[in-house]
Amino acid sequence: MPATQHSSRNADLEMEKKQILCIGHITHDRIITPQTPKGVDCAGGTAYYVAWAMQHLPHDVSFGVITAVGSDLKHEVDKLLHNGTDIVDLGSDTSVFFENAYGENMNNRRQRVLSKAAPFTVAQLQQAEAEVFHLGTLLHDDFSPEVVEYLATKGRVCVDVQGYLREVRGQKVYAVEWRDKLRVLRCTDILKVNEHEVDVLTDGERDLHRAARLISSWGVREVLITLGSYGSVIYDGQRFYDIPSYAPRQVVDATGCGDTYAAGYLYARAKGADCDEAGRLAAAMCTLKLQHTGPFDANIDEVRAIYRKA
């Protein structure tokens, strides 16, 4: 993949059209687990986890990243750049800084936000071109409805819903109502949610099939519901696909698993896989990701071995 120098905040965005373009903030993450009670500092965020996952998959799908970070994370942009990821940094006065604390059950997380980054704007993305725009929302104001509507005129839009359902007051993260839900989802081709988010989106609908049908009725073509260690459910508007999870050798760190799933799914779909095959590849990638702290770092043969063996 060709590499471009990351831009300053005022520079024009220069990047060839991609099959998949991930837009989102690379973050400063502090991960606290029972094994690391004092915490481990590392990079994170949708853009980071998706970029490194794509870096370890075959480079037969064109991929790029648009991010916005402060000076503390410029080295992470450079690292991706030097490893072959086509990445543009729009710049921000500060980076997003998340503190994620996990208990013995890795499906549960407590979170604080110690700083935020600048939202993305239509003006910044005028030159962005892609077949699929994957929007990694982290906080409710990262992508305005106007940004999503604009990108939908240029390609298909995939949204990770998490950020739209939370905002920061002080350093605490609060669940919020997504006031522009229907406006954004009308422009969304693929929506990724977890079991907690789908409950919020559908006002407490516990039946996953009914919930997925409801989301589909709002305009979403493919609904991806991830269920942690219980697998995932995919609905394409006509058929449901129940995707199993694959047991890891050990569970070390769940941070970034949802982003890893999205990367695998979008990669496989770009290669022509159906929803079932794409979901199984994505689930196998999550199994390998769970076994260590940090982004997915296996290869495609290891991924295929997981779900073929199962």
Secondary structure, DSSP 8 states (H G I E B T S, - for coil): --------TTS------EEEEEEE--EEEEEEETTEEEEEEEEESHHHHHHHHHHHS-S-S-EEEEE---GGGHHHHHHHHHTT-EEEE---SS-EEEEEEE-SSTT-EEEEEEE----B-TGGGTT--EEEEEEE--STTSB-HHHHHHHHTTSEEEEEGGGGGEEEETTEEEE---TTHHHHHTT-SEEEEEHHHHHHHTTS---HHHHHHHHHHTT-SEEEEE-GGG-EEEE-SS-EEEE-----S-----TTHHHHHHHHHHHHHHTT--HHHHHHHHHHHHHHHHTSSSS----HHHHHHHHHH-
